[in-house]
Amino acid sequence: MSNQVEYDYDYNGDSLFIYCIDSYDYEVSIELDNDVILDFDLMGKPVAFEFLNASKIFNLDKNYFKKFNKNQYSSKHH
């Protein structure tokens, strides 16, 4: 796994979706808290987060999240 994620923000729905760009087979979603959902693959690894009502959760203006559309982030695995 490359440790790269992609961010996508739906302005109208105010949802922020952060997910692995590597191919994976989706298994299940778990609601961690109101408006926070974590997705797992068939191997039980977390592969995506979804934040519904993201502007409320992060206490930021919706316009702030516009820059997250289709951006990628890579992290170094230690």
N, CA and C atoms as a LAMMPS dump frame, in Angstrom:
ITEM: TIMESTEP
0
ITEM: NUMBER OF ATOMS
234
ITEM: BOX BOUNDS ff ff ff
-5.0000000000000000e+02 5.0000000000000000e+02
-5.0000000000000000e+02 5.0000000000000000e+02
-5.0000000000000000e+02 5.0000000000000000e+02
ITEM: ATOMS id mol type element x y z
1 1 1 N 0.847 -1.181 0
2 1 2 C 0 0 0
3 1 3 C 0.89 1.241 0
4 2 1 N 0.513 2.253 -0.77
5 2 2 C 1.378 3.402 -0.98
6 2 3 C 1.237 4.507 0.063
7 3 1 N 0.296 4.411 0.967
8 3 2 C 0.061 5.443 1.987
9 3 3 C -0.352 6.775 1.383
10 4 1 N -0.951 6.752 0.204
11 4 2 C -1.449 7.971 -0.406
12 4 3 C -2.961 8.017 -0.267
13 5 1 N -3.45 9.188 0.084
14 5 2 C -4.888 9.378 0.197
15 5 3 C -5.319 10.53 -0.687
16 6 1 N -6.586 10.531 -1.017
17 6 2 C -7.159 11.608 -1.795
18 6 3 C -8.314 12.193 -1
19 7 1 N -8.468 13.499 -1.106
20 7 2 C -9.525 14.214 -0.413
21 7 3 C -10.551 14.674 -1.435
22 8 1 N -11.796 14.581 -1.092
23 8 2 C -12.842 15.096 -1.954
24 8 3 C -13.902 15.739 -1.063
25 9 1 N -14.324 16.942 -1.437
26 9 2 C -15.314 17.669 -0.641
27 9 3 C -16.536 17.975 -1.49
28 10 1 N -17.7 17.637 -0.971
29 10 2 C -18.971 17.955 -1.62
30 10 3 C -19.535 19.197 -0.937
31 11 1 N -19.454 20.327 -1.639
32 11 2 C -19.868 21.61 -1.054
33 11 3 C -21.351 21.617 -0.697
34 12 1 N -22.208 21.136 -1.607
35 12 2 C -23.651 21.144 -1.345
36 12 3 C -24.03 20.24 -0.18
37 13 1 N -23.391 19.081 -0.094
38 13 2 C -23.686 18.147 0.99
39 13 3 C -22.85 18.379 2.237
40 14 1 N -21.858 19.258 2.14
41 14 2 C -20.934 19.547 3.245
42 14 3 C -20.307 18.274 3.801
43 15 1 N -19.855 17.395 2.884
44 15 2 C -19.207 16.158 3.329
45 15 3 C -17.773 16.088 2.794
46 16 1 N -16.868 15.709 3.66
47 16 2 C -15.458 15.545 3.324
48 16 3 C -15.156 14.056 3.319
49 17 1 N -14.64 13.563 2.197
50 17 2 C -14.337 12.146 2.037
51 17 3 C -12.835 12.016 1.834
52 18 1 N -12.177 11.247 2.688
53 18 2 C -10.734 11.02 2.623
54 18 3 C -10.537 9.518 2.45
55 19 1 N -9.861 9.119 1.365
56 19 2 C -9.783 7.699 1.068
57 19 3 C -8.445 7.325 0.434
58 20 1 N -8.078 6.05 0.588
59 20 2 C -6.86 5.511 -0.021
60 20 3 C -7.031 5.489 -1.526
61 21 1 N -5.98 5.879 -2.248
62 21 2 C -6.08 5.848 -3.705
63 21 3 C -5.743 4.468 -4.267
64 22 1 N -5.138 3.623 -3.453
65 22 2 C -4.873 2.256 -3.89
66 22 3 C -6.199 1.513 -4.029
67 23 1 N -6.229 0.59 -4.95
68 23 2 C -7.419 -0.221 -5.141
69 23 3 C -7.669 -1.08 -3.892
70 24 1 N -8.919 -1.161 -3.504
71 24 2 C -9.275 -2 -2.36
72 24 3 C -10.689 -2.526 -2.544
73 25 1 N -10.978 -3.611 -1.828
74 25 2 C -12.314 -4.193 -1.863
75 25 3 C -13.049 -3.804 -0.585
76 26 1 N -14.052 -2.969 -0.761
77 26 2 C -14.835 -2.466 0.368
78 26 3 C -15.553 -3.611 1.077
79 27 1 N -15.575 -3.545 2.416
80 27 2 C -16.261 -4.559 3.22
81 27 3 C -17.409 -3.953 4.021
82 28 1 N -17.099 -2.943 4.849
83 28 2 C -18.11 -2.444 5.777
84 28 3 C -17.792 -1.01 6.201
85 29 1 N -18.831 -0.298 6.595
86 29 2 C -18.682 1.045 7.164
87 29 3 C -19.166 1.019 8.605
88 30 1 N -18.466 1.766 9.446
89 30 2 C -18.842 1.876 10.855
90 30 3 C -18.986 3.351 11.193
91 31 1 N -20.111 3.705 11.81
92 31 2 C -20.301 5.081 12.25
93 31 3 C -19.601 5.24 13.594
94 32 1 N -18.547 6.046 13.621
95 32 2 C -17.761 6.233 14.841
96 32 3 C -18.433 7.218 15.786
97 33 1 N -19.077 8.198 15.211
98 33 2 C -19.734 9.257 15.958
99 33 3 C -20.786 9.829 15.023
100 34 1 N -21.641 10.668 15.53
101 34 2 C -22.582 11.324 14.626
102 34 3 C -21.795 12.002 13.522
103 35 1 N -22.102 11.665 12.297
104 35 2 C -21.514 12.3 11.118
105 35 3 C -20.062 11.934 10.841
106 36 1 N -19.518 10.893 11.469
107 36 2 C -18.156 10.423 11.166
108 36 3 C -18.234 8.922 10.87
109 37 1 N -17.819 8.564 9.648
110 37 2 C -17.934 7.177 9.189
111 37 3 C -16.561 6.677 8.751
112 38 1 N -16.226 5.459 9.154
113 38 2 C -14.959 4.826 8.796
114 38 3 C -15.253 3.582 7.972
115 39 1 N -14.607 3.465 6.803
116 39 2 C -14.773 2.311 5.918
117 39 3 C -13.583 1.372 6.054
118 40 1 N -13.866 0.07 5.965
119 40 2 C -12.839 -0.968 6.033
120 40 3 C -12.869 -1.813 4.768
121 41 1 N -11.707 -2.368 4.412
122 41 2 C -11.645 -3.281 3.281
123 41 3 C -11.845 -4.714 3.761
124 42 1 N -11.765 -5.664 2.844
125 42 2 C -11.975 -7.076 3.169
126 42 3 C -10.936 -7.628 4.139
127 43 1 N -9.758 -6.971 4.208
128 43 2 C -8.696 -7.421 5.117
129 43 3 C -8.841 -6.782 6.499
130 44 1 N -9.857 -5.952 6.687
131 44 2 C -10.073 -5.299 7.972
132 44 3 C -9.269 -4.03 8.168
133 45 1 N -8.672 -3.516 7.101
134 45 2 C -7.875 -2.288 7.191
135 45 3 C -8.75 -1.074 6.903
136 46 1 N -8.564 -0.004 7.669
137 46 2 C -9.325 1.222 7.378
138 46 3 C -8.86 1.821 6.056
139 47 1 N -9.825 2.184 5.209
140 47 2 C -9.477 2.689 3.885
141 47 3 C -10.095 4.048 3.57
142 48 1 N -11.064 4.498 4.384
143 48 2 C -11.702 5.778 4.093
144 48 3 C -12.404 6.342 5.328
145 49 1 N -12.417 7.668 5.386
146 49 2 C -13.192 8.408 6.383
147 49 3 C -14.178 9.293 5.637
148 50 1 N -15.368 9.428 6.172
149 50 2 C -16.296 10.414 5.657
150 50 3 C -16.788 11.261 6.824
151 51 1 N -16.707 12.568 6.648
152 51 2 C -17.169 13.51 7.654
153 51 3 C -18.381 14.239 7.09
154 52 1 N -19.554 13.903 7.578
155 52 2 C -20.767 14.593 7.185
156 52 3 C -20.858 15.871 8.003
157 53 1 N -21.398 16.923 7.418
158 53 2 C -21.433 18.231 8.102
159 53 3 C -20.026 18.653 8.524
160 54 1 N -19.091 18.516 7.591
161 54 2 C -17.67 18.761 7.866
162 54 3 C -17.404 20.153 8.415
163 55 1 N -18.104 21.161 7.907
164 55 2 C -17.846 22.524 8.383
165 55 3 C -18.185 22.662 9.865
166 56 1 N -19.192 21.939 10.323
167 56 2 C -19.539 21.97 11.758
168 56 3 C -18.518 21.188 12.582
169 57 1 N -18.147 20.02 12.094
170 57 2 C -17.205 19.17 12.83
171 57 3 C -15.876 19.881 13.04
172 58 1 N -15.369 20.528 11.982
173 58 2 C -14.058 21.173 12.052
174 58 3 C -14.143 22.662 12.371
175 59 1 N -15.367 23.147 12.558
176 59 2 C -15.602 24.557 12.892
177 59 3 C -14.917 25.495 11.888
178 60 1 N -15.146 25.203 10.602
179 60 2 C -14.567 25.987 9.516
180 60 3 C -15.653 26.36 8.521
181 61 1 N -15.45 27.45 7.809
182 61 2 C -16.375 27.856 6.765
183 61 3 C -16.327 26.835 5.62
184 62 1 N -17.484 26.571 5.012
185 62 2 C -17.538 25.609 3.909
186 62 3 C -16.588 25.961 2.78
187 63 1 N -16.357 27.234 2.546
188 63 2 C -15.462 27.645 1.465
189 63 3 C -14.023 27.181 1.686
190 64 1 N -13.639 26.972 2.942
191 64 2 C -12.299 26.491 3.26
192 64 3 C -12.036 25.132 2.608
193 65 1 N -13.057 24.297 2.549
194 65 2 C -12.892 22.928 2.055
195 65 3 C -12.825 22.829 0.535
196 66 1 N -13.133 23.897 -0.175
197 66 2 C -13.092 23.844 -1.64
198 66 3 C -11.722 23.426 -2.154
199 67 1 N -10.681 23.785 -1.447
200 67 2 C -9.333 23.421 -1.9
201 67 3 C -9.051 21.927 -1.773
202 68 1 N -9.915 21.182 -1.093
203 68 2 C -9.705 19.75 -0.911
204 68 3 C -10.174 18.907 -2.092
205 69 1 N -10.808 19.494 -3.078
206 69 2 C -11.305 18.699 -4.191
207 69 3 C -10.172 18.047 -4.967
208 70 1 N -10.177 16.736 -4.948
209 70 2 C -9.239 15.907 -5.699
210 70 3 C -7.781 16.235 -5.433
211 71 1 N -7.452 16.522 -4.197
212 71 2 C -6.058 16.727 -3.802
213 71 3 C -5.514 15.439 -3.216
214 72 1 N -4.226 15.227 -3.399
215 72 2 C -3.598 14.034 -2.855
216 72 3 C -2.595 14.393 -1.781
217 73 1 N -2.44 13.484 -0.858
218 73 2 C -1.48 13.647 0.219
219 73 3 C -0.745 12.335 0.389
220 74 1 N 0.545 12.4 0.5
221 74 2 C 1.353 11.222 0.739
222 74 3 C 2.013 11.318 2.095
223 75 1 N 2.038 10.22 2.801
224 75 2 C 2.718 10.209 4.092
225 75 3 C 3.82 9.181 4.057
226 76 1 N 4.864 9.44 4.805
227 76 2 C 5.951 8.49 4.909
228 76 3 C 5.614 7.511 6.019
229 77 1 N 5.766 6.254 5.738
230 77 2 C 5.489 5.213 6.709
231 77 3 C 6.76 4.952 7.501
232 78 1 N 6.676 5.074 8.812
233 78 2 C 7.86 4.885 9.673
234 78 3 C 7.927 3.477 10.187
